[in-house]
């Protein structure tokens, strides 16, 4: 009896050690072969909907290295590439939890280029049966017990570059950010630091920190802090972005002490000085409600320590009045409501610019496709108007709130780089007419005196 018990113990001991060793050897044979690479390609293609290529894997035990993974096309995606990545298969999860769990992932660079939904890019690729697919039916029969699920553990990406379209041939760019991803509750916690961000024609800003959560199909931004590349200023971004381009997205952007040259464009960067603070709430509706997928929103901007110089109509008034303060007009108040429309234009409403005791400007201006159009009420103090010949009688005829206002309002038109207005011409015509009238009046008086002598 004891002999049989000893024999059984030896058999179970051999099986208890031998089977795990055989399984370990079998798995190593499998991962070092081409089938696992094909399986990874198939699973990533299922997740992204694009054509996937996994560069050959190099294995050392359960640790893997590859030159890259590339995905072209797919849902909301033009292309993506992960370069020089390494990771390790969790053996315990493989044998006991029956899941391929890649952990300790590190990659040198990740490039993501989002598709332009307006021109039909970024559609999920529909696969035909057997086309570029892989199933475990292709695995040798003696590996029937291998799991079919794939999970990703924490990941460190040393350099992330992201490109996305923002309409009218322009795009946004994020470069040089270091990102850490941690899986949690079916999604990922995201922590990014560093990098440069540029949107369209606006100047580049520096990313301080980005915290959020990635859970398909949304990226929830809990805190995105940024700073101006030059001249100080900082801001905060929060909101949620739909990654598939189908659902609605929302962003709240706040700014404080940002140099105004980082906000305005064209030659206004040399004419308008100060520091901007304010906020803009942006929204992009779901695709079925807004086929063009463009952003719209509202907000409010304030300018601190503002100054305007070199505007043609201010130069005109400086000449007519002899006051140099118009050439460098310091603003005690500078504010406006902002509306971003779906057509890609920006409307500034409830504009209020004031240099206390000198001039006040109020009204509305729209900018779309670099074209400027609007109407502005211009008011001067009584003392300023008296310095303009015929100004009170012919131009600044409405009295309200301590200012004399031009009637009709000043019309603004032209382009961002060449803004025109009609008030300077009206003032000039009035001055010329008044001078001519005085000359004619003086000549008539001289003739009357001459006639009285005879």
C-alpha positions as CSV (number, residue, x, y, z in Angstrom):
1,X,0.0,0.0,0.0
2,X,2.8,2.4,0.9
3,X,4.5,1.5,-2.3
4,X,1.4,2.5,-4.3
5,X,1.1,5.7,-2.3
6,X,4.7,6.6,-3.0
7,X,4.2,5.8,-6.7
8,X,1.1,8.0,-6.9
9,X,3.0,10.8,-5.1
10,X,5.8,10.6,-7.6
11,X,3.3,10.6,-10.5
12,X,1.4,13.6,-9.2
13,X,4.7,15.4,-8.4
14,X,6.0,14.8,-11.9
15,X,2.7,16.0,-13.4
16,X,2.5,19.0,-11.0
17,X,6.0,20.1,-12.2
18,X,6.0,18.7,-15.7
19,X,2.7,20.1,-17.0
20,X,3.5,23.7,-16.0
21,X,6.9,23.3,-17.6
22,X,5.5,21.9,-20.7
23,X,2.8,24.6,-20.8
24,X,5.5,27.3,-20.2
25,X,7.6,25.8,-23.1
26,X,4.6,25.6,-25.4
27,X,3.7,29.2,-24.7
28,X,7.3,30.4,-25.4
29,X,7.2,28.5,-28.7
30,X,3.9,30.2,-29.6
31,X,4.9,33.7,-28.7
32,X,8.2,33.4,-30.6
33,X,6.4,32.3,-33.7
34,X,4.4,34.4,-36.3
35,X,1.0,33.4,-35.1
36,X,0.9,35.7,-32.0
37,X,2.0,38.7,-34.2
38,X,-1.0,38.0,-36.5
39,X,-3.3,37.6,-33.6
40,X,-2.2,41.0,-32.2
41,X,-2.8,42.6,-35.6
42,X,-6.3,41.1,-35.7
43,X,-7.2,42.3,-32.2
44,X,-5.9,45.8,-32.7
45,X,-7.7,46.0,-36.1
46,X,-11.0,45.0,-34.4
47,X,-10.6,47.7,-31.7
48,X,-9.6,50.5,-34.2
49,X,-11.4,49.5,-37.4
50,X,-8.2,50.2,-39.4
51,X,-5.6,48.3,-41.3
52,X,-3.0,47.2,-38.7
53,X,0.6,46.2,-39.0
54,X,2.7,44.9,-36.1
55,X,6.5,44.8,-36.7
56,X,8.2,41.5,-35.8
57,X,8.4,40.8,-32.1
58,X,11.6,39.9,-30.3
59,X,11.2,37.9,-27.2
60,X,13.3,37.2,-24.1
61,X,11.2,35.0,-22.0
62,X,7.9,36.7,-21.6
63,X,9.4,40.2,-22.4
64,X,8.7,41.5,-25.9
65,X,10.2,44.3,-28.0
66,X,9.0,45.6,-31.4
67,X,10.0,48.5,-33.7
68,X,6.4,49.5,-34.0
69,X,2.7,49.1,-34.5
70,X,1.0,51.1,-37.3
71,X,-2.8,51.6,-37.9
72,X,-4.2,53.3,-41.0
73,X,-7.8,54.3,-41.3
74,X,-10.4,53.4,-38.8
75,X,-13.1,55.1,-36.8
76,X,-12.1,58.8,-36.4
77,X,-8.5,58.0,-37.3
78,X,-6.3,58.7,-40.3
79,X,-3.3,57.0,-39.0
80,X,-1.5,56.0,-35.8
81,X,2.0,54.7,-35.1
82,X,3.7,53.4,-31.9
83,X,7.5,53.3,-32.2
84,X,10.0,51.2,-30.3
85,X,7.8,49.7,-27.7
86,X,8.5,47.0,-25.1
87,X,6.4,45.1,-22.6
88,X,5.9,41.9,-20.7
89,X,3.2,39.3,-20.6
90,X,2.0,38.7,-17.1
91,X,2.5,34.9,-16.6
92,X,0.2,34.6,-13.7
93,X,-2.7,36.3,-15.6
94,X,-2.0,34.1,-18.6
95,X,-2.2,30.7,-16.7
96,X,-4.6,31.5,-13.9
97,X,-6.8,34.3,-15.1
98,X,-6.7,33.2,-18.8
99,X,-5.9,36.6,-20.3
100,X,-3.0,38.0,-22.2
101,X,-2.1,41.0,-20.1
102,X,0.7,43.2,-21.4
103,X,2.2,45.2,-18.5
104,X,5.1,47.5,-18.0
105,X,4.6,48.9,-21.5
106,X,7.1,51.6,-22.6
107,X,7.2,53.3,-26.0
108,X,9.5,56.0,-27.4
109,X,6.9,57.7,-29.5
110,X,3.2,57.7,-30.4
111,X,1.9,59.6,-33.4
112,X,-1.9,60.0,-33.8
113,X,-3.4,61.8,-36.7
114,X,-7.2,62.2,-36.5
115,X,-9.3,62.1,-39.7
116,X,-11.2,65.0,-41.1
117,X,-14.8,63.8,-40.7
118,X,-16.1,66.4,-43.2
119,X,-14.5,64.7,-46.2
120,X,-15.5,61.2,-45.3
121,X,-12.2,60.1,-43.7
122,X,-12.1,58.1,-40.5
123,X,-14.8,55.5,-41.3
124,X,-14.5,52.1,-39.7
125,X,-13.2,49.6,-42.2
126,X,-15.7,46.7,-42.8
127,X,-13.8,43.4,-43.1
128,X,-14.8,40.6,-45.4
129,X,-14.7,37.1,-44.0
130,X,-11.2,35.8,-44.0
131,X,-9.7,39.1,-45.1
132,X,-6.7,40.0,-42.8
133,X,-8.4,38.2,-39.9
134,X,-7.0,35.6,-37.5
135,X,-8.7,33.1,-35.2
136,X,-7.4,30.6,-32.8
137,X,-8.4,27.9,-35.1
138,X,-5.0,28.5,-36.7
139,X,-3.3,27.7,-33.4
140,X,-1.9,24.1,-33.0
141,X,-4.3,21.7,-31.3
142,X,-2.0,21.3,-28.3
143,X,-2.4,25.0,-27.5
144,X,-6.2,24.8,-27.4
145,X,-6.2,26.0,-23.8
146,X,-4.6,29.4,-24.5
147,X,-6.8,32.5,-23.7
148,X,-8.3,34.7,-26.4
149,X,-8.7,37.9,-24.4
150,X,-6.1,40.8,-24.6
151,X,-5.7,43.4,-21.8
152,X,-3.2,46.3,-21.5
153,X,-1.5,47.3,-18.3
154,X,0.1,50.6,-17.4
155,X,2.0,52.3,-20.1
156,X,4.6,55.1,-20.4
157,X,5.0,56.9,-23.7
158,X,7.9,59.3,-23.7
159,X,6.8,61.5,-26.7
160,X,3.3,61.9,-28.0
161,X,2.5,63.8,-31.2
162,X,-1.2,64.4,-32.1
163,X,-2.6,66.1,-35.2
164,X,-6.3,67.0,-35.8
165,X,-8.2,69.1,-38.4
166,X,-10.0,72.3,-37.3
167,X,-11.4,73.4,-40.6
168,X,-10.5,75.6,-43.5
169,X,-7.3,73.7,-44.2
170,X,-5.9,74.3,-40.7
171,X,-5.1,71.8,-38.0
172,X,-4.2,71.5,-34.3
173,X,-0.9,70.1,-33.2
174,X,0.3,68.6,-29.9
175,X,4.0,67.6,-29.8
176,X,6.5,66.4,-27.3
177,X,4.2,65.4,-24.4
178,X,5.2,62.6,-22.0
179,X,2.1,60.5,-21.2
180,X,1.4,57.9,-18.5
181,X,-1.6,55.6,-18.9
182,X,-3.1,53.5,-16.1
183,X,-6.0,51.1,-16.6
184,X,-9.1,51.6,-14.4
185,X,-12.7,50.4,-14.6
186,X,-12.7,49.7,-18.3
187,X,-10.8,52.8,-19.2
188,X,-7.5,54.6,-18.7
189,X,-6.3,57.4,-16.3
190,X,-4.2,59.8,-18.4
191,X,-1.4,62.0,-17.0
192,X,0.5,64.1,-19.5
193,X,3.3,66.6,-18.9
194,X,5.2,69.0,-21.1
195,X,4.8,69.5,-24.8
196,X,3.8,72.3,-27.2
197,X,0.3,73.0,-28.4
198,X,-0.8,75.0,-31.5
199,X,-4.2,75.5,-32.9
200,X,-4.5,76.9,-36.4
201,X,-2.9,80.4,-36.8
202,X,-2.8,81.1,-33.1
203,X,0.7,81.2,-31.4
204,X,2.1,78.1,-29.7
205,X,1.5,77.5,-26.0
206,X,3.3,75.2,-23.6
207,X,1.4,72.4,-21.9
208,X,2.1,72.2,-18.1
209,X,0.0,69.2,-17.2
210,X,-2.9,67.3,-18.6
211,X,-5.1,65.0,-16.4
212,X,-8.0,63.1,-17.7
213,X,-9.7,59.8,-18.3
214,X,-10.0,57.9,-21.5
215,X,-13.0,55.6,-21.8
216,X,-14.3,54.8,-25.3
217,X,-15.7,56.8,-27.0
218,X,-14.8,59.8,-24.8
219,X,-11.7,61.5,-23.4
220,X,-12.7,63.4,-20.3
221,X,-10.3,66.3,-19.5
222,X,-10.4,67.0,-15.8
223,X,-7.6,69.5,-15.8
224,X,-5.4,70.8,-18.7
225,X,-3.1,73.6,-17.6
226,X,-1.1,75.6,-20.2
227,X,1.1,78.7,-20.4
228,X,2.0,81.2,-23.1
229,X,5.2,80.3,-24.9
230,X,6.4,83.9,-24.4
231,X,5.4,86.8,-22.2
232,X,3.7,84.9,-19.4
233,X,0.0,84.1,-19.0
234,X,-1.7,80.8,-18.2
235,X,-4.9,79.0,-18.8
236,X,-7.1,75.9,-17.9
237,X,-9.0,73.5,-20.2
238,X,-11.8,71.1,-19.0
239,X,-14.4,69.2,-20.8
240,X,-15.1,66.0,-22.8
241,X,-14.1,65.0,-26.3
242,X,-15.8,62.4,-28.5
243,X,-13.2,60.4,-30.2
244,X,-15.4,58.8,-32.8
245,X,-16.6,62.1,-34.3
246,X,-20.2,61.0,-33.9
247,X,-21.2,62.2,-30.5
248,X,-21.2,65.8,-29.0
249,X,-18.1,67.3,-27.4
250,X,-17.7,70.2,-24.9
251,X,-14.7,72.3,-23.8
252,X,-14.3,75.1,-21.4
253,X,-11.2,77.3,-21.9
254,X,-10.1,79.8,-19.3
255,X,-7.3,82.3,-19.7
256,X,-5.5,84.8,-17.4
257,X,-2.9,87.4,-18.1
258,X,-2.3,86.1,-21.7
259,X,-0.5,88.7,-23.9
260,X,-3.1,89.9,-26.4
261,X,-0.7,89.3,-29.3
262,X,-1.4,85.6,-28.7
263,X,-5.1,86.2,-29.3
264,X,-5.3,88.7,-32.2
265,X,-4.0,88.2,-35.7
266,X,-2.5,90.3,-38.5
267,X,-1.2,93.8,-38.0
268,X,-3.4,94.1,-34.9
269,X,-0.6,92.3,-33.0
270,X,1.4,95.5,-33.4
271,X,-1.5,97.9,-32.7
272,X,-3.3,96.3,-29.7
273,X,-1.4,95.7,-26.4
274,X,-2.4,94.4,-23.0
275,X,-3.2,91.1,-21.2
276,X,-6.3,89.0,-21.8
277,X,-8.4,87.1,-19.3
278,X,-11.8,85.4,-19.8
279,X,-13.4,82.2,-20.8
280,X,-15.0,80.5,-23.8
281,X,-17.4,77.5,-23.7
282,X,-17.2,75.5,-26.9
283,X,-19.5,72.7,-28.1
284,X,-19.6,70.4,-31.1
285,X,-22.9,68.7,-31.6
286,X,-23.3,65.1,-32.5
287,X,-22.8,64.4,-36.2
288,X,-26.5,63.8,-37.0
289,X,-27.3,67.3,-35.9
290,X,-24.3,69.1,-37.3
291,X,-22.9,67.4,-40.4
292,X,-19.9,69.7,-40.7
293,X,-18.7,68.8,-37.2
294,X,-17.6,72.3,-36.4
295,X,-17.4,73.9,-33.0
296,X,-19.6,76.8,-31.7
297,X,-19.6,78.6,-28.4
298,X,-19.9,81.7,-26.3
299,X,-17.6,83.5,-23.9
300,X,-16.3,86.8,-22.5
301,X,-13.0,88.5,-22.8
302,X,-11.4,91.3,-20.8
303,X,-8.2,93.2,-21.5
304,X,-6.1,94.6,-18.7
305,X,-3.5,97.3,-19.2
306,X,-4.8,97.8,-22.7
307,X,-3.4,100.3,-25.2
308,X,-4.2,100.9,-28.9
309,X,-1.9,102.7,-31.3
310,X,-1.6,103.4,-35.0
311,X,-5.2,103.2,-35.9
312,X,-6.0,105.4,-38.9
313,X,-9.0,107.2,-37.4
314,X,-7.1,107.8,-34.2
315,X,-4.3,109.3,-36.2
316,X,-6.9,111.5,-38.0
317,X,-8.3,112.8,-34.7
318,X,-4.8,113.4,-33.4
319,X,-4.1,115.6,-36.4
320,X,-7.5,117.5,-36.2
321,X,-7.3,118.0,-32.4
322,X,-3.6,118.3,-31.9
323,X,-3.7,115.8,-29.1
324,X,-1.0,113.1,-29.2
325,X,-2.8,111.0,-26.6
326,X,-4.9,109.6,-29.5
327,X,-1.8,108.1,-31.1
328,X,-1.2,105.8,-28.0
329,X,-4.7,105.5,-26.5
330,X,-4.6,103.9,-23.0
331,X,-7.8,101.9,-22.2
332,X,-9.4,102.0,-18.8
333,X,-12.1,99.5,-20.0
334,X,-11.8,96.9,-22.7
335,X,-14.3,94.0,-22.9
336,X,-16.5,92.0,-25.2
337,X,-18.8,89.0,-25.4
338,X,-17.5,86.4,-27.9
339,X,-19.6,84.1,-30.1
340,X,-18.0,81.3,-32.2
341,X,-20.5,80.2,-34.9
342,X,-20.7,76.9,-36.7
343,X,-19.5,78.6,-39.9
344,X,-16.1,79.2,-38.5
345,X,-16.6,82.9,-37.8
346,X,-16.2,84.8,-34.6
347,X,-18.6,87.6,-33.5
348,X,-17.6,90.2,-30.8
349,X,-20.7,91.6,-29.3
350,X,-21.2,94.2,-26.6
351,X,-17.8,95.6,-27.3
352,X,-16.8,98.4,-24.9
353,X,-13.5,100.2,-25.2
354,X,-13.0,103.3,-23.2
355,X,-10.3,105.8,-22.3
356,X,-11.9,107.6,-19.5
357,X,-12.5,111.3,-20.3
358,X,-11.3,110.9,-23.9
359,X,-13.3,108.4,-26.0
360,X,-15.6,105.4,-25.7
361,X,-16.4,102.8,-28.4
362,X,-19.3,100.4,-28.3
363,X,-20.8,98.0,-30.8
364,X,-20.4,94.7,-32.7
365,X,-17.8,93.3,-35.1
366,X,-17.7,89.9,-36.9
367,X,-14.7,88.2,-38.3
368,X,-15.1,85.3,-40.8
369,X,-12.6,83.9,-43.3
370,X,-10.4,86.9,-42.5
371,X,-13.1,89.4,-43.5
372,X,-14.1,92.0,-41.0
373,X,-17.5,93.7,-40.8
374,X,-19.3,95.7,-38.1
375,X,-20.7,98.9,-36.6
376,X,-19.2,100.8,-33.7
377,X,-20.7,103.7,-31.7
378,X,-17.9,106.3,-31.2
379,X,-18.3,108.9,-28.4
380,X,-16.0,111.8,-27.5
381,X,-16.2,114.3,-24.7
382,X,-17.5,117.7,-25.4
383,X,-14.0,119.2,-25.0
384,X,-12.6,116.8,-27.6
385,X,-15.4,117.5,-30.1
386,X,-14.9,121.3,-29.9
387,X,-11.5,120.8,-31.3
388,X,-12.9,119.3,-34.5
389,X,-14.3,122.0,-36.8
390,X,-18.0,121.5,-37.3
391,X,-17.7,118.2,-35.3
392,X,-20.6,119.0,-32.9
393,X,-22.9,120.3,-35.6
394,X,-22.3,117.7,-38.3
395,X,-20.8,114.5,-36.9
396,X,-21.1,114.1,-33.1
397,X,-24.7,115.1,-32.7
398,X,-26.0,112.7,-30.1
399,X,-25.5,113.5,-26.4
400,X,-25.6,110.6,-23.9
401,X,-23.7,109.2,-20.9
402,X,-21.3,112.1,-20.8
403,X,-20.1,111.7,-24.4
404,X,-21.1,113.2,-27.8
405,X,-21.7,110.2,-30.2
406,X,-21.1,110.1,-34.0
407,X,-24.3,109.7,-36.0
408,X,-24.5,107.4,-37.9
409,X,-22.2,104.9,-36.1
410,X,-18.8,104.1,-37.6
411,X,-18.8,101.3,-40.1
412,X,-15.9,98.8,-40.0
413,X,-15.0,96.6,-43.0
414,X,-12.1,95.1,-44.8
415,X,-9.8,92.2,-43.8
416,X,-8.0,91.3,-40.6
417,X,-4.8,92.7,-42.1
418,X,-6.3,95.8,-43.5
419,X,-9.2,97.1,-41.4
420,X,-11.0,100.1,-42.9
421,X,-13.6,102.5,-41.4
422,X,-15.7,105.4,-42.7
423,X,-15.6,107.9,-39.8
424,X,-12.2,109.4,-40.6
425,X,-13.5,110.3,-44.1
426,X,-16.6,111.8,-42.7
427,X,-14.7,113.9,-40.2
428,X,-12.3,115.0,-42.9
429,X,-15.1,116.0,-45.3
430,X,-16.8,118.0,-42.5
431,X,-13.6,119.8,-41.7
432,X,-12.9,120.6,-45.4
433,X,-16.5,121.8,-45.8
434,X,-16.3,124.0,-42.7
435,X,-13.0,125.5,-43.8
436,X,-14.5,126.2,-47.3
437,X,-17.6,127.7,-45.7
438,X,-15.5,130.0,-43.5
439,X,-13.3,131.0,-46.5
440,X,-16.4,131.8,-48.6
441,X,-18.0,133.6,-45.6
442,X,-14.8,135.6,-45.1
443,X,-14.6,136.5,-48.8
444,X,-18.2,137.6,-48.8
445,X,-17.5,139.9,-45.8
446,X,-14.5,141.4,-47.6
447,X,-16.6,142.1,-50.7
448,X,-19.3,143.7,-48.6
449,X,-16.7,146.0,-47.0
450,X,-15.4,146.9,-50.5
451,X,-18.9,147.7,-51.8
452,X,-19.5,149.9,-48.7
453,X,-16.6,152.1,-49.7
454,X,-18.2,153.0,-53.0
